[in-house]
Amino acid sequence: MGLLARAAQRGILDLADAFDKLKRTNFRYRQEVMDALLKEVGGSA
């Protein structure tokens, strides 16, 4: 998650899009963590 956030901050990827793709897998996550990272890097929750 941290690496994705860093990549988004550097303009390498879109964090919201990356999280949407993760949600379609069996990746386990806490929605609160994703929301906080989206807020931090300026994406939309």
Buried (B, 14 or more C-beta within 10 A) or exposed (E): BEEBBEBBEEEEBBBBEBBEEBEEEEEEEEEEEBBBBBEEBEBEE
